[in-house]
Amino acid sequence: MTRTHYKFVALIVLIFLTVSLRAQDGVAGQISAVKGKVSLQRGESAPLLLREHDQVQAGDAIVTDAKSSATIRLLDGSTVRIYPNSHVVLRSETGKWKEFLHVLLGNVRVQIEKLSGRPNPKAVTTPTAIIAVRGTIFALAVAQNGDTRVGLEKGLIAVTSQLHPEQEVLVNPGQEVWVRQGQEPTQPRRMQRAMPGLTGSGPSGIGMRGMGAGGPARATGTGNRGPQL
């Protein structure tokens, strides 16, 4: 092999080892963008303010206020956009579907990148719903009582409820599904309102309309009663 070839191989090995070590250390990704005051809660430590390029780990809780937002880039290139008045928790990617994110409240946009052109099985959960994806773009909104609305822009997702995981519905681009407390997912239907981050959606999206005036309540406040059809 030429010297250039050796250098290329060494670089690939270095990248592989770096990613592996980060995964072993629990690093889930990095903050690629942040606006306003976004807080990070890690274990029993006092909350910290997140900054661009900060690393995030499995188990971290991230909370945005009414004027803040953040974007996480995962190790595989997938991204999570967290909108104002939201509360999410990063998970370790275990199990068949590799659950990596739990959304407790608010609006989130998720873009899952394929792995070398192959499906990339992952799952996002809320208090009421489980969303399984293989490579797609979707958004979800979670009210204080856990009621969840899921809208799909690209790809295909399977949505189930936490109480009835056997009742799976498949959602196609341009469709939405609701999962309410103690109920099975609704049948997919054409998206009724815009959602943040999806093509054609305004900055207000469901946060301003689908969940009532003023959007979803803050994770630490009283707010409104959640989404209304």
N, C-alpha and C positions, 0 to 999 in steps of 0.2 A: 504494500500500500504506500501511496505517496504521503508526504508530510501533511499535506492539506487534508487528505482522507483521514489520517490519524487524528488531526485536530477536530474534524467534524464528528468522528465517533466519540471522542472524549467529551465534546460539548453535549451530545445526546445523552451520554451516560450521566454527566453532571446534572442535567435537567431532570432526568429520571430520579436520581438520588435525592435531589432537592425536593421534588414533589412527594416522594415517598416519606422523607423525614418530616415534612410538614404534616402529612396525613397522620403519621405516628404521633406527632406532638399535639394532635387535635385541631390543627389549623384548618378551618373550613374555607376561608377565602380572605379577601381584602376589600376594604372600603375604597371604591373607585370614584365616588362622588359623595359630597355631603353638603347640605344647605341648612343653615340655622343650627339650633342646639339639639343634637341627637345624642341620647344617653345610652350607655352600655352598662349592663349589670352582669358581673361575672362572679358567680358563687356568692360568698358572703361579703365580698369587697364592696366598698362604697361605689356608687355609680360614677362613671367617668364620661366625659364628653368625647365623642368620636371625632376623629379628623381624617382627612383623605390619606390613603395609604396605610391606615391602621389595619392590623390583622384581626380577624374575628375567629372564634373557636366554637366547636360544638358545645352547647350548653349556655352560650351567651344570649342574654335577652336585650333586645334593642327597642327603644321607645322614641317616637317622634312626637313633638307637640304640634300645635296648630300652624306653625310657620316653619316647620323643618321637614326634611326628607333625606334619604340616603340610598345609595346603590351599592350592592355587594356583588363582587365578581368572585365566583367560586373557582376552585382549582382546575376544574374542567372547562372553564370559559363561560359557563352558564351565569346568568345575572338575575338578581332580585332587586326590584325597585320598591322601596318602602315609602309610602306617601304620608302626608301629615296625619296626626292623630291616630297613629298605628302602634301596635305592640306585637312583636314577633320573637320567637325563640329558635335558635339554630339547633339542629339535631345531628347526632352522629349518623352517618349513612350505613345503617344496618338493615338486614332483612332483604327479601327478594326485590322490593321496590325502593330500597335505600331512602327512607324518609329523611329529609334534610331540613325541613322547615315546618314550624308550627305557628300558625297565625291566630293570635288570641283576639285581635281587634284591628279594624281599619282596612285600608286598601293596599294591595300589593300586586305588582306585575312581575311575572316570572317568564324567563326565556331559557329553555333547556337546550343546550347545544348537543348535537350528536357526537359520538366518539368515533372518529375516523370514518364517518359516513354511516355508522351503525346506530341502532337505537340506544338510548341512554336512560334506562329505567330509573325513575325517581318518584318520590311521593311527597305531597304537601298535605298537611292536616290542619283542621280547625276544630273547635270544640264539638262540631256536629258532623263534619265532612272529611272524607279522604279523597284526594285527587291524585290519580296515578297517571304519569306521563312518560313518554319515550323520546321526546324531542319536539318541542312545541312552544307556542307563545300563548299565555292566558293571563287573566286577571281575576282576582277574587276580592270580595268585600265581606267583612265579618262584623256583625253588630254586637253590642254588649251582651246580649243573651245567647250568642253563639250562632244565630241564624246566618247562613252563608249563601252568597250569590257568586256563581262562577261563570265567567264568559270566556269564550275561546276565539282567538284570532287565526291561529295556524296550527295544523297538525290534528291530533286526535287525543282526547283525554277520556278516562273512565272515572266516574264520580260515584261514590257510595256514601252511605251515612255511617257514623260511628256505631249506632245501635243495630243497623241492618246491613252489615258489610256484604251480605250475599246478594243484595238488591242493587246491581250495578247498572248504570246507564252510560251510554257512549254519547259524547258531545262532539259535534262537527263544527267547523269554522263558522262564525256568525251566530252561533247559538249560545243560550245561557241555561243554567240549571240552578234551582234553589234547593238548599237542604236546611230544614227547620228542625228545632228541637223535637226529638222523639218521633220524627217522621222519615219516610223514605224520600229519596231525591224526587223532585218533580220530573216530568218528562221534558226533554230538551225542547226549546222553542226559540224562535228568532229573537235575538237580543233586543230588549225593549228600550233600554237606556244606555247611554255612553258609559264606558268605564275607563279610568285613568290608564294611560299608557297603550291602549289598543288603538289601531288605525282608525282615524276619524273621530276619536274621542277628544273632547275638550279638556282643559285642566281641571274643570269641576267634576265631571263624570258622575259616577254613582256617589262619590263622597259628598256632593252637594244636592243631588236630587233623589237618587234611589234610596238613600238612607235618611231622608228628611232634611229639613232646612239646617244648614250649618255643618252637615256631614256627620260622621260617626263621632261619638264622644271620645274624649281623651282617656287613656288607660287609667288615669288616676282621678278622673272627674265623674260627674253624674250624667251629664249629657242628655240625649234623647233616648227613645225606646227602641231605636234600631230601624232596619229597613222596612219599607212598606211596598207591596206590589202595586 
